[in-house]
Each structure stands twice: as C-alpha cells, then as structure tokens.
Amino acid sequence: MRHTRRGYWLEEAGPVQAAPSLAGDVSADVAVVGGGYLGLWTAWQLAGFGASVVIVEADVSGYGPSGRNGGFVSSLWDQLPGLVARFGQEEALAVGRAAEDAVQSVGVWCAEQDVDAWYRAAPQLEVATTPAQDGAWMEVARACAAAGLDEATVLDRAAVEAVCASPVFRGGLSMRTAATVQPARLALGLRRRLLERGVRIFEHSPARIREGRIETAAGQVRAGSIVLAANTATGTFPGFRNALAVASSHIVLTEPVPDVLDELGWTGGEAIADARTLLHYFRTTPDGRIAFGWGGGRMGYGARPPRSLDRGVVEHAARQLVRFFPQLEGRQITHAWGGPIDVSPTHLPIFGSRGRVHHGFGFTGNGVGPSFLGGRILASLALDRRDAWTRLGLVEPAPASFPPEPLRYAGGTAIRRALVAKDRAEDEGGRPGGITRLVAGLPRRLGLHLPR
C-alpha cells in the first residue's frame, strides 16, 4: 500500500510544472490567495468579467484538499433543514437551487473546456448500516417534500440493494442531483485553462494580507480587491482565528475490482455515504476501483493540520471497507492518503467581506460542488456586483464561531473520541454508555454541526 499525503488522484492526473514564485511588485484588479477549487473558480468567473487576476498559492494549485478529496459533487439539498432554520424557507430554496445549478455547471464546464475529469452524473445515497442509523435522513426527506421538491427519495432495503448489495446496508435516501469527478483532474484542468486564459498564477508563495495588499517573502501584489480562499489556512489570517476548525479525512483505494462491482450491482456510478456522524463515504472509478474514506481523523490545533499521516485512521478505513464489502477480503489496497479539511460551525460554507478583502471557507468536506457556487459569489463581491449571488443567505450570515484555543482543540478531541466510541458501539450492535452519549451530543446542544 502506498500511503502518502498527496494521494492517488494527483498521482493518476500526472505531474505539473509549478508556476514561478512571486517576486517583485505585481498589480491586478483582483488578487486571490489560494489555488484550490474556490480560488480557481473565483478566478475563472473574474476572468469572464474581463478583470485582471493574480492567484498566489503556498504550494501548487490543486495540490491541497481540492486534489485529494473523495470527488463527490454534491448540492446543498441534504442541508435543507439547516438552511431553512437559518435563513427561512424562501432563502433556503434559493441557496439550494443555486447549489443544484453548480453541480450541473461543473459537468457543463468540463464538456465545454474539454477537461476529462471523469464527471459522471448519478444520484448520491445515504444509507444505514446499523439500526441506530435507520431513518437518519427523514428530516431531509420531509423538508424536501414540504418544499415540493422531487430531490429526495426514501429507499427501503431492497431498493438500496438494487443499487449496491452490501450485506450491511439497510434503508437509505437517494439525492437526485449529484455526480462524481476525479478531483485532481478537475483542479489541474481548471488551473491549465486559467493559465491559457492569461490569469497569472504564482506558486510556492506563502502569503499574508497586510494593509490592502498581499505580501510574500519576495514580492507583493497590489489589487483593488483581495479574495481569501485558503481553506484550512484561513484561520491563520487576522480576524478568522475562531471562524473554523480543522479536522481531517482519509481515503483508501482498492486495486481494480470490476468483478466485485458486478457482483454488488454497483455499476451506476452512485456515490454513497453512511449515516454516522463521522461518516464513511465511498465511490467507484472508471477502471473499477473502490475509494473508501472516513471523516474521523484527528483535530488540528488552531489552523494547523495534524502532522502525522494518521495510520490508525487508514487502518480503520481498510477494516470497514471489508466489513461493507466482504468480497474484498484478500484483494489489494493500493493507495491511502488524507489530510485536513475546514469545518464550519454551521456545516454550511460562509462567504462575506471585510473591507476590500472577500472570503469563503467552511466547506466541511463537501466543497467540490459548492465551491463552484462560491466562485460566483466571491467574483461578484470582489467586483462589487450586487446581484443574485451576493444576495444569497450564505453571504454574511449571522455570526457563528468555535471556542478559542486551547478549548477548541481539547473539546474537539474529547468529542471526537466520544463520537468514535459511539459509532463503534453501534457498529457492534451495542449501545454507547451514558457519558459517551452525553459528550457526543454536546455539539448539537451548543449549536455546532460536526461533519456528517
């Protein structure tokens, strides 16, 4: 097994020649800090408006979370109850429709730009694998039905088995608007098209924002507007210390197993996740592999990601992979990888402005689709275009924050341990103890929403 920080997706997509580091003084209409999906999509929209754009990236664009995630292109319809609670029914539907359009627009962009990112439209399933998870999706199903949407379909065991016949799957929920991609191919394809379009990208250039300009070790960018699209690093910039938390997620990947997929009947390209809080998520690849991830990695302190490769998390994912699909016993796991994700206190991405600096963060492991929408929002904010994107409820929402350090790390670590223990007990058919249930339930009581 090849265990790295970068992962299979970037390896499969092939090497890229890093852009030069920033040196000297540069000017642009808009400067973007961060070369992941959010910064790249923002630059794409800005270039479409005719603005001059500079991207400054600490590593290589697309080599962070955008190049190593599970490749689920999801809408925000599965967050509809939370959207309604925060913004009201009408605004919640506006956000949902904009996020739905983003899922479809990623596919259209790939086709128009001739970028083979393995985009495949297919429903996304949430399934129960233990009695404790049964019906976890009903609040979402009821919210969609109340809004008159045909987005969510409740599935019984037989209907789930018709999609993927795992022996541990019970009932579930199918969300209509979804797709999968090879995430590194998408990020690097977008990077390539931006360079062809004349967008200047500077890489290996860690930056700070100071007095309305971007500074690096060897240069600076002066711009009319600045976009902060730095994912987990957002918390290192002034004013964002408690705006997000840093967690981690890890993936294992099998050798090609098309025979297993045929036996399971899992041939429609559906992305699937279970109903745990620290969820398992999994999808297939065109050559018949299964990518299986777990969002149960350790918390980071402040805005710093966990330093180790977290082999225990990878071992857990490998064990659960065989639990879900016993046919994989004895088959090879070829790759494992993982890294930090930015966690929003509301489980929803957050956008806004602080003077001439416009920000987006908090995708909580679900950024492939919503980052396209975020690019539209941030481009409009940066150019002071007051339009439908800037009026969405995700822009300047009611303030929400995590506790300061060291309380955030200590509390988050204790809650993570309780959630791991709770999920393990339920996986084994038991009931977690009272203290475990109490600690695991603290985020909800405090109005925080951890990943699921």
Secondary structure, DSSP 8 states (H G I E B T S, - for coil): -EEESS-HHHHHH----------EEEEEEEEEE--SHHHHHHHHHHHHTT--EEEE-SS-TT-SGGGTS--EEE-SGGGHHHHHHHH-HHHHHHHHHHHHHHHHHHHHHHHHHT-----EE--EEEE-SSGGGTTTTHHHHHHHHHTT---EEEE-HHHHHHH---TT---EEEESSEEE--HHHHHHHHHHHHHHTT-EEE-S---EEETTEEE-SSEEEEEEEEEE--GGGGGGSTT-TTT-EEEEEEEEEE---HHHHHHHT--S--EEEES-SS-EEEEE-TTS-EEEEE------STT---SS--HHHHHHHHHHHHHH-GGGTT--EEEEEEEEEEE-TTSS-EEEEETTEEEEE--TT--TTHHHHHHHHHHHHHTT--STTTTSTTBS-S------TTHHHHHHHHHHHHHHHHHHHHHTT----HHHHHHHTHHHHTT-----
